[in-house]
Amino acid sequence: MRRPHPRLLAPAAVLLLATACGTEHANQAGGADSTGGAGAAVPAPRATVTDPPVDGVRITSVTLPTASPSPAASLGSVHADRLPGDSGISAAYQVGNDGDEAMTYTVFFAFTTDTGEVMGNKKVTVSGVAAGGSRNGTVDLGVLAPGASPVTRVKVQRVTKVPADEAPSETGACPASGLRLWADDGDAAMGLRVVGLHLENCGKRDYALDGYPRLSLLDENREPVDGIRIRHGGAAIASGTGFDDPPAPLTLKPGESARSGLVWRNTTLAGTAVNVPYVRVVAKPGARPVTVTPELDLGTTGQLGVGAWKRADG
């Protein structure tokens, strides 16, 4: 007797199966059951992503809330209807360092719909990726608000990277220098930009300051940017920024903090606008440099104001 040949799946069915495989999530309404009975967990749609890396960072897969994927799903994009109690949307990523020194990466992810509408953003810092090495991780958007458009894609929106030994630190272990230095997210109004610089003595010795932070402006390749005048005092750019006081000596005891600020306008007139993604900051001569990423959009103004160090508590 002749055995029947196995039937081949149609291409659409193969694609549907490929995009449906992935990790299992608990069905919170009925409980998790990996045996497939009542209340069984349903595999979350998951797809491999083929977008090119951005500065060494790439999305390797996207997992959407527990649902049934659409037959129209394509590689790198999964369609799903959100269900009550789902566990949110996440993406696996890989950071690869092809340079010759350890780097710390800050990665901005965008969670979008099919039409490109951004439904959420996440920022992740990956510290100390060794030269020639890589690091894997997962970024999770969480559960969207009821009625929100479904997210079907996650992309790397922007990447900044600084030498690991110059990375800013707001939390975590105290650096060997005994000082934490970082920049905040800043404030913008009517073309005026103000970004705060923060310095904390997390060490065991007093730390003396008297003057202004020393700044080096760097381009996207962390090469010096020429033609920008760094002016002392926020009032050199605009009044009322809170960084107008002249320098005065101060000593930070362990646990105490100081602050300064970067002040600029993004006015663009004749000439080529200048953008400065990186600023290397030295708290005082001889201090360890720290590279922050305030993304200075200096327009054609050609100048940047910096405030003197003062106590964070006033």
Disulfide bonds with the S-S distance in Angstrom:
Cys174-Cys202 2.03
